[in-house]
């Protein structure tokens, strides 16, 4: 049903949480009036409504917290009065007058008015009676709040307190961590990394459940029908990465979870929509100050409710909301791509571009392939509940279950047909060797069991780790998780860094899309991008786009504070992206996975305007992704439990 655009995936991705309520922010960390933000505790789905890269509820209200707004603009200079004064002058007298109107300009103007009206730098660096400066107090509060999420053994304390980690927690604390991570000390940074890792895992799990639910929604009344339906789609799903590989390998449990979730969504969404339109609520109660974003953040929820639930009174409310929010920022960032050649039949009822849009915004879109044979067999056999070693479990799997699972993986399909078991030989030793190599590679990149990775302090994570490294290492971290010891913390750090890399790439790509509309791209070439972007006329265009998009999130905001450096950043992003493209595309165009199609076609669209199409590979990729018709020659599946 193409009418259903998969905006559901940006709605319900955090519905599937394990608990009841959100931890309240302390008053001195809260940008909302007492009780207002946390009224969402009764309706936890409220925290699903904003896309993280667009705005967290805290980010939407940041202009109303002077200290957080000051930290956003001053960064580490907030701790030194002299540096603070110099930077205030640079931003308010040097940058602000050059900016046209826009969200970024408005936020910067609010900060400058704050600095002008009060002796800001003196106040920020002066010790209070408590013995702390306001900044030190804020850092201590942030540290204490983050500590509440964890127990002494690095486990989630929330489970014992029967509390729920929501998207509101993840968005708001992520915003604070991004703003204060170079201001506060190492212990706060370490907690931020652990918290981001927790939210990363939650987000991946919830997006997986959301996608599965939309794909099997018509078969949920029968577990057998759900399993059969999902299995026929798994040869495409496994190309979305390790999350979907797990979902397909655990197909019975996956369908059980989907059925349970489907029974909860309509009543919760209906209650949320009614509450948000009540007489006492002009806009969603999670927001203290009404903005375009807060008023229209229910549009995706309404889309889902209208399509699947359909109670007439609530649908009427949704129709009114849709009319009022047409063209809002919440709806500006659809990719407009309709997939997908060889998997068009499997995904015929959904628009995957909405799913990948959500993935891209949250930093989770990477060009995964299905696992290669060694990793796949190791992952399956290490998950089996047999007491034998990997070699023994491997032989049992190939003899008894190979035919069942082969339909999901092209490489396993070919191997099963040979009836060989040579992959089982020395599997234990090979797995141990691979684990050692994985740990060494992670440590060589700078990941450590002790402390947060230093690369998180960098505004250029792509100088430390590449997309290709993220893809390869994350897959090994997942598929070897049952057999490798001493890598859990390293892999958690890796996932956080790779997500930050993804968010930075998305933010730069979004900015470049807007900027290139104003540039004379025929004057650009691979050798003069930096010079062209730094030219005074193009710096003017950068300022114009910054005024419009710099208020999009805290990452773009800080980059826009220094336009010449932003030009260098764009040059680095474009050059590195093109280098990766020409290295990866020759292999990708052999048999692209679904996620490779979405990732690399987007990269092609961003880069070929400057660099051209290397050997026509971008055009070839699009042909494969959107026009290729693969005959479905998989045999009919016999469901097994």
C-alpha positions as CSV (number, residue, x, y, z in Angstrom):
1,X,0.0,0.0,0.0
2,X,2.1,2.9,-1.3
3,X,-0.1,5.4,0.3
4,X,1.4,4.4,3.6
5,X,4.6,6.4,3.8
6,X,6.9,4.9,6.3
7,X,6.9,7.9,8.6
8,X,5.7,5.4,11.2
9,X,9.4,4.5,11.6
10,X,10.1,8.0,12.9
11,X,7.1,7.7,15.2
12,X,7.0,4.3,16.9
13,X,10.7,3.5,16.9
14,X,10.9,4.2,20.6
15,X,7.5,2.8,21.6
16,X,9.0,-0.6,22.3
17,X,10.8,0.4,25.6
18,X,11.3,-1.7,28.7
19,X,9.8,0.2,31.6
20,X,7.3,2.8,32.5
21,X,8.5,6.3,32.8
22,X,11.1,9.0,32.1
23,X,13.7,10.1,34.7
24,X,12.9,13.7,35.5
25,X,15.5,16.3,34.9
26,X,16.6,18.3,37.9
27,X,15.2,21.8,38.0
28,X,18.5,23.4,37.2
29,X,19.0,21.2,34.1
30,X,15.5,21.6,32.9
31,X,14.5,24.0,30.2
32,X,10.8,23.4,30.8
33,X,8.6,24.6,33.6
34,X,8.3,22.3,36.6
35,X,6.2,19.4,35.6
36,X,5.6,20.5,32.0
37,X,8.2,18.4,30.2
38,X,7.6,15.4,32.5
39,X,3.8,15.4,32.0
40,X,4.8,13.1,29.1
41,X,5.6,10.4,31.7
42,X,1.9,9.4,31.7
43,X,2.1,9.3,27.8
44,X,5.6,8.1,27.0
45,X,4.9,8.1,23.3
46,X,5.0,11.9,23.4
47,X,8.8,11.5,23.4
48,X,8.6,9.8,20.0
49,X,7.4,12.8,18.2
50,X,10.5,14.8,17.4
51,X,13.2,13.6,15.1
52,X,16.5,13.9,16.9
53,X,18.3,15.6,14.1
54,X,15.6,18.2,13.8
55,X,15.1,19.1,17.4
56,X,14.9,17.6,20.8
57,X,12.4,19.2,23.2
58,X,15.4,20.7,25.0
59,X,16.9,22.0,21.8
60,X,13.6,23.6,20.8
61,X,13.6,25.6,24.1
62,X,17.3,26.3,24.4
63,X,16.9,30.1,24.0
64,X,15.1,30.1,27.4
65,X,18.1,28.7,29.4
66,X,20.8,31.4,29.6
67,X,23.5,29.1,30.8
68,X,23.0,26.3,28.3
69,X,22.7,28.9,25.5
70,X,26.0,30.5,26.7
71,X,27.7,27.1,26.7
72,X,26.5,26.4,23.2
73,X,28.0,29.6,21.9
74,X,31.2,29.8,24.1
75,X,32.1,26.2,24.3
76,X,35.3,25.8,26.4
77,X,35.9,29.6,26.5
78,X,33.0,29.7,29.0
79,X,35.4,28.9,31.8
80,X,37.9,31.7,31.2
81,X,36.7,35.3,31.5
82,X,39.2,36.8,29.1
83,X,38.6,34.2,26.4
84,X,34.8,34.6,27.0
85,X,35.0,38.4,26.4
86,X,37.0,38.0,23.2
87,X,34.6,35.4,21.8
88,X,31.5,37.4,22.7
89,X,32.9,40.3,20.8
90,X,33.9,38.2,17.9
91,X,30.4,36.6,17.6
92,X,28.2,39.6,18.4
93,X,30.2,42.3,16.7
94,X,31.9,40.4,14.0
95,X,29.5,37.6,12.9
96,X,26.0,38.7,13.9
97,X,25.8,41.8,11.7
98,X,26.7,39.8,8.6
99,X,23.9,37.3,9.0
100,X,20.5,37.5,7.3
101,X,17.4,36.5,9.2
102,X,16.9,32.8,10.2
103,X,16.7,30.4,13.1
104,X,20.5,30.5,13.6
105,X,20.6,34.3,13.6
106,X,17.7,34.5,16.0
107,X,19.5,32.2,18.5
108,X,22.7,34.0,18.2
109,X,20.9,37.4,18.6
110,X,19.3,36.1,21.8
111,X,22.7,35.2,23.2
112,X,24.2,38.5,22.3
113,X,21.3,40.4,23.9
114,X,22.0,38.3,27.0
115,X,25.7,39.1,27.0
116,X,25.0,42.8,26.4
117,X,22.4,43.1,29.1
118,X,24.5,41.6,31.9
119,X,28.2,41.1,32.8
120,X,27.9,37.6,31.4
121,X,31.5,36.5,31.3
122,X,32.2,37.6,34.9
123,X,29.0,35.9,36.2
124,X,29.9,32.7,34.4
125,X,33.4,32.4,35.8
126,X,32.8,33.8,39.3
127,X,32.6,31.4,42.3
128,X,29.3,31.3,44.1
129,X,28.7,30.7,47.8
130,X,28.5,27.0,47.0
131,X,32.2,27.1,46.0
132,X,31.3,26.4,42.3
133,X,31.0,28.6,39.3
134,X,27.6,28.3,37.5
135,X,29.4,26.2,34.8
136,X,30.9,23.9,37.3
137,X,27.5,23.5,39.0
138,X,25.9,22.6,35.7
139,X,28.6,20.0,34.9
140,X,28.1,18.4,38.4
141,X,24.4,18.3,37.9
142,X,24.7,16.7,34.4
143,X,27.1,14.2,35.9
144,X,24.7,13.3,38.7
145,X,21.7,13.0,36.4
146,X,23.6,10.7,34.0
147,X,24.8,8.6,36.9
148,X,21.2,7.9,37.9
149,X,20.9,5.8,34.8
150,X,23.6,3.3,35.8
151,X,24.4,0.9,38.7
152,X,27.7,0.1,40.1
153,X,28.3,-2.8,37.7
154,X,27.9,-0.6,34.6
155,X,24.3,-2.0,34.2
156,X,21.2,-0.1,33.7
157,X,19.9,1.0,37.0
158,X,16.5,1.8,35.4
159,X,15.5,-1.9,35.4
160,X,15.6,-2.2,39.2
161,X,13.7,1.0,39.5
162,X,11.1,0.0,37.0
163,X,11.7,3.2,35.0
164,X,11.7,3.7,31.3
165,X,14.3,5.1,29.1
166,X,12.5,7.2,26.5
167,X,13.5,9.1,23.4
168,X,13.0,12.2,25.5
169,X,15.8,11.1,27.8
170,X,18.0,10.2,24.9
171,X,17.4,13.4,23.0
172,X,17.7,15.8,25.9
173,X,20.8,14.3,27.5
174,X,22.4,13.9,24.1
175,X,21.9,17.6,23.4
176,X,23.4,18.4,26.8
177,X,26.3,16.1,26.3
178,X,27.0,17.5,22.9
179,X,27.0,21.1,24.3
180,X,29.1,20.4,27.4
181,X,31.4,17.5,26.4
182,X,34.4,19.8,25.9
183,X,33.5,22.0,29.0
184,X,33.0,19.3,31.7
185,X,35.6,16.9,32.9
186,X,36.5,13.3,31.8
187,X,34.1,11.6,34.2
188,X,31.1,13.5,32.7
189,X,32.4,12.7,29.2
190,X,32.7,9.0,30.1
191,X,29.1,9.0,31.4
192,X,27.9,10.7,28.2
193,X,29.6,8.0,26.1
194,X,27.9,5.2,28.1
195,X,24.6,7.0,27.9
196,X,24.9,7.5,24.2
197,X,25.8,3.8,23.8
198,X,22.6,2.8,25.8
199,X,20.5,5.0,23.5
200,X,22.2,3.7,20.4
201,X,21.3,0.1,21.4
202,X,17.7,1.1,22.2
203,X,17.3,3.0,19.0
204,X,18.6,0.1,16.9
205,X,16.3,-2.4,18.6
206,X,13.3,-0.2,18.3
207,X,13.8,0.7,14.7
208,X,14.1,-3.0,14.0
209,X,10.8,-3.7,15.7
210,X,9.1,-0.9,13.9
211,X,10.1,-2.0,10.5
212,X,9.1,-5.6,11.2
213,X,5.8,-4.5,12.4
214,X,5.0,-2.6,9.2
215,X,6.1,-5.5,7.1
216,X,4.0,-8.2,8.8
217,X,1.0,-6.2,10.0
218,X,-1.5,-8.2,8.0
219,X,-0.3,-11.6,9.3
220,X,-0.2,-10.9,13.0
221,X,-3.3,-13.0,13.9
222,X,-1.3,-16.1,13.1
223,X,2.2,-16.7,14.2
224,X,2.8,-19.2,11.5
225,X,1.6,-16.8,8.8
226,X,3.8,-14.0,10.3
227,X,6.9,-16.2,10.2
228,X,6.3,-17.3,6.6
229,X,5.7,-13.7,5.5
230,X,8.8,-12.5,7.2
231,X,11.0,-15.3,5.9
232,X,10.0,-14.4,2.3
233,X,11.4,-10.9,2.9
234,X,14.5,-11.8,4.8
235,X,16.8,-12.2,1.8
236,X,16.2,-8.4,1.4
237,X,16.1,-7.5,5.1
238,X,19.5,-9.0,5.9
239,X,21.0,-6.3,3.6
240,X,19.9,-3.7,6.1
241,X,22.6,-4.7,8.6
242,X,23.1,-6.8,11.7
243,X,19.9,-5.7,13.4
244,X,17.8,-7.3,10.7
245,X,20.0,-10.3,10.5
246,X,19.2,-11.0,14.1
247,X,15.5,-10.4,13.5
248,X,15.4,-13.0,10.7
249,X,17.5,-15.6,12.6
250,X,15.1,-15.2,15.6
251,X,12.0,-15.1,13.4
252,X,9.6,-16.7,15.8
253,X,10.5,-14.4,18.6
254,X,10.4,-11.4,16.2
255,X,6.8,-12.2,15.2
256,X,5.8,-12.7,18.9
257,X,7.1,-9.2,19.8
258,X,5.4,-7.6,16.7
259,X,2.0,-9.1,17.7
260,X,2.3,-7.9,21.2
261,X,3.3,-4.4,20.2
262,X,0.5,-4.0,17.6
263,X,-2.1,-4.4,20.3
264,X,-0.7,-1.4,22.3
265,X,-0.2,1.2,19.6
266,X,-3.7,2.4,18.6
267,X,-5.0,3.1,22.2
268,X,-1.8,4.9,23.1
269,X,-1.7,7.0,20.0
270,X,-5.4,7.9,20.3
271,X,-5.0,9.0,23.9
272,X,-2.0,11.0,23.0
273,X,-3.7,12.9,20.2
274,X,-6.8,13.6,22.2
275,X,-4.7,14.9,25.1
276,X,-2.7,17.2,22.8
277,X,-5.9,18.7,21.4
278,X,-7.7,19.2,24.7
279,X,-8.9,22.6,25.8
280,X,-6.1,22.9,28.3
281,X,-3.4,22.1,25.8
282,X,-2.7,24.3,22.8
283,X,0.2,22.1,21.9
284,X,1.9,18.9,23.0
285,X,2.6,19.2,26.8
286,X,6.2,18.2,26.5
287,X,7.0,21.7,25.3
288,X,6.9,24.8,27.4
289,X,7.1,27.3,24.5
290,X,5.0,26.9,21.5
291,X,7.0,26.6,18.2
292,X,6.3,25.4,14.7
293,X,8.1,22.2,15.6
294,X,6.1,21.5,18.8
295,X,2.8,22.3,17.1
296,X,3.4,20.0,14.2
297,X,5.3,17.2,15.9
298,X,2.1,15.1,15.9
299,X,1.8,14.9,12.1
300,X,3.6,11.6,11.8
301,X,1.6,10.1,14.7
302,X,-1.6,11.2,13.0
303,X,-0.4,9.6,9.7
304,X,0.0,6.3,11.4
305,X,-3.3,6.5,13.4
306,X,-5.4,7.5,10.4
307,X,-4.0,4.6,8.4
308,X,-4.1,1.8,10.9
309,X,-6.5,2.8,13.7
310,X,-9.0,5.3,12.2
311,X,-11.4,6.3,15.0
312,X,-13.4,9.1,13.3
313,X,-13.2,11.9,15.9
314,X,-9.4,11.5,16.3
315,X,-9.0,11.3,12.5
316,X,-10.9,14.6,12.2
317,X,-8.4,16.2,14.7
318,X,-5.6,14.8,12.6
319,X,-7.0,16.3,9.4
320,X,-7.0,19.7,11.0
321,X,-3.5,19.3,12.1
322,X,-2.3,18.2,8.6
323,X,-3.8,21.3,7.1
324,X,-2.1,23.6,9.5
325,X,1.3,22.0,9.3
326,X,1.6,21.6,5.5
327,X,5.1,22.5,4.5
328,X,6.5,22.6,8.1
329,X,10.1,21.7,8.9
330,X,8.9,18.3,10.0
331,X,8.1,17.4,6.5
332,X,11.0,19.0,4.6
333,X,13.5,16.2,4.6
334,X,12.0,13.2,2.7
335,X,14.5,11.7,0.2
336,X,11.7,11.3,-2.4
337,X,13.2,8.0,-3.5
338,X,11.0,5.0,-4.1
339,X,12.7,1.6,-3.8
340,X,13.7,-0.8,-4.8
341,X,14.6,-3.0,-7.8
342,X,15.3,-6.5,-6.7
343,X,13.4,-6.0,-3.4
344,X,10.4,-4.0,-4.8
345,X,8.0,-6.9,-4.3
346,X,9.1,-7.5,-0.7
347,X,8.7,-3.9,0.2
348,X,5.8,-3.1,-2.0
349,X,3.5,-1.8,0.8
350,X,6.0,0.7,2.3
351,X,8.2,3.6,1.2
352,X,11.7,2.7,2.5
353,X,12.9,6.2,1.8
354,X,11.2,7.3,5.0
355,X,12.9,4.6,7.0
356,X,16.3,5.5,5.6
357,X,15.6,9.2,6.1
358,X,15.2,8.4,9.8
359,X,18.3,6.2,9.7
360,X,20.3,8.9,8.1
361,X,19.2,11.7,10.5
362,X,20.0,9.6,13.5
363,X,23.4,8.6,12.3
364,X,22.5,5.0,11.7
365,X,22.7,4.6,7.9
366,X,25.7,2.6,6.8
367,X,26.2,0.6,3.6
368,X,25.9,-2.9,5.1
369,X,26.1,-6.1,3.2
370,X,24.8,-9.4,4.4
371,X,27.4,-11.1,6.5
372,X,30.1,-13.1,4.7
373,X,30.0,-16.8,5.3
374,X,32.5,-17.2,8.2
375,X,30.8,-14.5,10.2
376,X,27.4,-15.8,9.5
377,X,28.2,-19.4,10.5
378,X,30.1,-18.2,13.6
379,X,27.2,-16.0,14.7
380,X,24.6,-18.7,14.2
381,X,26.5,-21.5,15.8
382,X,27.7,-19.4,18.8
383,X,24.0,-18.6,19.4
384,X,23.0,-22.2,19.5
385,X,22.2,-23.8,22.9
386,X,24.4,-26.8,22.5
387,X,27.2,-27.6,24.9
388,X,29.6,-28.7,22.1
389,X,32.4,-26.4,20.7
390,X,31.8,-24.2,17.6
391,X,33.0,-27.0,15.3
392,X,30.4,-29.4,16.6
393,X,27.6,-26.9,16.6
394,X,28.5,-25.9,13.1
395,X,28.2,-29.5,11.9
396,X,24.8,-29.8,13.6
397,X,23.6,-26.6,12.0
398,X,24.8,-27.6,8.5
399,X,23.3,-31.0,8.7
400,X,19.9,-30.2,10.3
401,X,19.1,-26.5,9.7
402,X,21.0,-25.3,6.6
403,X,18.1,-25.7,4.2
404,X,15.8,-23.7,6.4
405,X,18.1,-20.7,6.8
406,X,19.6,-20.7,3.3
407,X,16.8,-18.7,1.8
408,X,17.8,-15.7,3.8
409,X,21.4,-15.5,2.6
410,X,22.8,-16.0,-1.0
411,X,26.2,-17.2,0.2
412,X,24.6,-19.8,2.6
413,X,22.2,-20.9,-0.1
414,X,25.2,-21.7,-2.4
415,X,27.2,-23.4,0.4
416,X,24.3,-25.5,1.7
417,X,23.7,-27.0,-1.8
418,X,27.2,-28.4,-1.8
419,X,26.5,-30.4,1.4
420,X,30.1,-29.6,2.6
421,X,31.2,-28.9,6.1
422,X,34.7,-27.6,5.6
423,X,33.7,-24.2,7.0
424,X,33.4,-26.0,10.4
425,X,37.1,-27.1,10.4
426,X,39.2,-25.2,12.9
427,X,36.2,-22.8,13.4
428,X,37.1,-22.3,17.1
429,X,40.7,-21.4,16.3
430,X,39.7,-19.1,13.5
431,X,37.1,-17.4,15.6
432,X,39.7,-16.8,18.4
433,X,42.2,-15.4,15.9
434,X,39.5,-13.1,14.4
435,X,38.6,-11.9,18.0
436,X,42.2,-11.0,18.7
437,X,42.5,-9.1,15.4
438,X,39.3,-7.3,16.1
439,X,40.4,-6.1,19.5
440,X,43.8,-5.0,18.1
441,X,42.1,-3.0,15.4
442,X,39.8,-1.2,17.8
443,X,42.7,-0.4,20.1
444,X,44.8,0.8,17.2
445,X,42.0,3.3,16.3
446,X,42.1,4.7,19.8
447,X,39.4,2.8,21.6
448,X,40.1,1.9,25.2
449,X,38.6,0.0,28.1
450,X,39.3,3.0,30.3
451,X,37.6,6.3,29.4
452,X,35.8,7.9,26.6
453,X,37.5,7.8,23.1
454,X,39.4,11.0,22.5
455,X,38.0,11.3,19.0
456,X,34.6,12.3,20.4
457,X,36.2,15.6,21.3
458,X,36.9,16.2,17.6
459,X,34.6,18.0,15.3
460,X,36.0,15.9,12.5
461,X,35.4,12.3,13.5
462,X,35.9,11.3,9.9
463,X,39.6,12.1,10.4
464,X,39.8,9.2,12.9
465,X,37.5,6.6,11.6
466,X,35.9,6.0,8.1
467,X,32.6,4.7,7.0
468,X,34.1,1.5,5.7
469,X,35.8,0.9,9.1
470,X,32.5,1.4,10.9
471,X,30.7,-1.0,8.6
472,X,33.3,-3.8,8.9
473,X,34.0,-3.4,12.7
474,X,30.4,-3.0,13.8
475,X,29.5,-6.2,11.9
476,X,32.3,-8.1,13.5
477,X,31.3,-6.7,16.9
478,X,27.8,-8.1,16.5
479,X,28.5,-11.4,14.8
480,X,31.4,-12.3,17.1
481,X,29.7,-11.0,20.3
482,X,29.1,-14.5,21.7
483,X,32.7,-15.7,21.2
484,X,34.9,-12.7,21.8
485,X,35.9,-11.7,25.3
486,X,37.1,-8.3,26.3
487,X,35.5,-6.4,23.4
488,X,32.1,-5.3,24.7
489,X,33.2,-1.9,26.0
490,X,35.3,-1.3,22.9
491,X,32.5,-2.2,20.6
492,X,30.1,0.1,22.5
493,X,32.5,3.0,22.1
494,X,32.8,2.1,18.4
495,X,29.1,2.3,17.9
496,X,28.8,5.7,19.6
497,X,31.7,7.1,17.5
498,X,30.2,5.7,14.3
499,X,26.8,7.2,15.1
500,X,28.4,10.6,15.7
501,X,30.2,10.2,12.4
502,X,26.9,9.5,10.7
503,X,25.2,12.5,12.3
504,X,28.1,14.8,11.3
505,X,27.9,13.4,7.7
506,X,24.2,13.9,7.6
507,X,24.4,17.5,8.9
508,X,27.1,18.3,6.4
509,X,25.1,16.7,3.6
510,X,22.0,18.6,4.5
511,X,24.0,21.8,4.5
512,X,25.7,21.0,1.2
513,X,22.4,20.3,-0.5
514,X,21.2,23.8,0.4
515,X,24.5,25.5,-0.3
516,X,25.0,24.1,-3.8
517,X,21.7,25.6,-5.0
518,X,23.5,29.0,-4.7
519,X,26.9,28.1,-6.1
520,X,28.2,28.1,-9.6
521,X,29.2,24.5,-9.6
522,X,30.6,24.5,-13.1
523,X,33.5,26.6,-11.7
524,X,34.3,23.9,-9.1
525,X,36.7,21.0,-9.5
526,X,38.3,18.5,-7.2
527,X,41.5,20.6,-7.0
528,X,39.9,24.0,-6.1
529,X,37.0,23.2,-3.8
530,X,38.6,24.7,-0.7
531,X,39.6,27.9,-2.6
532,X,36.2,28.3,-4.1
533,X,34.3,27.7,-0.8
534,X,36.6,30.2,1.0
535,X,36.0,32.9,-1.7
536,X,34.2,35.9,-0.2
537,X,31.2,35.5,-2.5
538,X,30.7,31.9,-1.5
539,X,31.3,32.7,2.2
540,X,28.3,35.0,1.8
541,X,26.3,32.0,0.6
542,X,27.5,29.9,3.6
543,X,26.3,32.7,5.9
544,X,22.9,32.6,4.2
545,X,22.5,28.9,4.6
546,X,23.8,29.0,8.1
547,X,21.1,31.6,8.9
548,X,18.5,29.1,7.7
549,X,19.9,25.8,8.9
550,X,22.3,26.7,11.7
551,X,19.4,26.3,14.2
552,X,18.7,22.8,13.0
553,X,20.8,21.2,15.7
554,X,23.6,22.0,18.1
555,X,26.2,20.5,15.7
556,X,25.4,22.7,12.7
557,X,24.9,25.7,15.1
558,X,28.5,25.4,16.4
559,X,29.9,24.9,12.9
560,X,28.1,28.0,11.7
561,X,29.7,30.2,14.4
562,X,33.0,30.0,12.4
563,X,32.1,30.3,8.6
564,X,35.7,30.2,7.3
565,X,36.4,27.0,9.2
566,X,33.1,25.6,8.0
567,X,34.3,26.1,4.4
568,X,37.3,24.0,5.3
569,X,35.1,21.4,6.9
570,X,32.9,21.2,3.7
571,X,36.0,20.8,1.6
572,X,37.2,17.9,3.8
573,X,33.7,16.3,3.8
574,X,33.4,16.5,0.0
575,X,36.9,15.3,-0.8
576,X,36.8,12.4,1.7
577,X,33.3,11.4,0.5
578,X,34.5,11.3,-3.1
579,X,37.6,9.3,-2.2
580,X,35.4,6.7,-0.4
581,X,33.0,6.6,-3.3
582,X,35.6,5.8,-6.0
583,X,37.1,3.2,-3.7
584,X,33.8,1.4,-2.8
585,X,31.6,1.7,-5.9
586,X,33.4,-0.9,-8.1
587,X,32.7,-3.6,-5.5
588,X,29.2,-2.3,-4.6
589,X,28.0,-2.4,-8.2
590,X,28.4,-6.2,-8.3
591,X,25.3,-6.9,-6.2
592,X,24.2,-4.0,-4.0
593,X,22.3,-4.6,-0.8
594,X,19.3,-2.4,0.1
595,X,21.3,-0.3,2.5
596,X,24.1,0.1,0.0
597,X,21.6,1.3,-2.5
598,X,20.3,4.0,-0.2
599,X,23.6,5.1,1.1
600,X,25.6,5.3,-2.1
601,X,22.8,6.8,-4.3
602,X,22.6,9.6,-1.8
603,X,26.4,10.0,-1.8
604,X,26.3,10.1,-5.6
605,X,23.6,12.8,-5.6
606,X,25.7,14.9,-3.2
607,X,29.0,14.5,-4.9
608,X,28.7,14.1,-8.7
609,X,27.7,17.7,-9.1
610,X,31.3,18.6,-8.3
611,X,33.3,15.6,-9.1
612,X,31.3,14.0,-11.9
613,X,30.3,10.3,-12.1
614,X,33.4,8.1,-11.7
615,X,33.4,5.8,-14.7
616,X,29.6,5.9,-14.8
617,X,29.4,3.9,-11.6
618,X,26.7,6.0,-10.0
619,X,24.5,5.6,-13.0
620,X,25.1,1.8,-13.0
621,X,24.3,1.7,-9.3
622,X,21.0,3.4,-9.8
623,X,20.1,1.0,-12.6
624,X,20.8,-1.9,-10.3
625,X,19.0,-0.5,-7.4
626,X,15.8,0.8,-9.1
627,X,15.4,-1.2,-12.3
628,X,16.9,-4.6,-11.7
629,X,14.3,-7.4,-11.6
630,X,15.5,-10.4,-9.7
631,X,13.5,-13.6,-10.2
632,X,12.5,-15.0,-6.9
633,X,13.8,-18.5,-7.2
634,X,13.7,-19.4,-3.5
635,X,11.9,-22.6,-2.7
636,X,8.8,-22.5,-0.6
637,X,9.6,-22.4,3.1
638,X,8.5,-24.9,5.7
639,X,8.1,-23.1,9.0
640,X,9.9,-24.7,11.9
641,X,9.9,-23.8,15.5
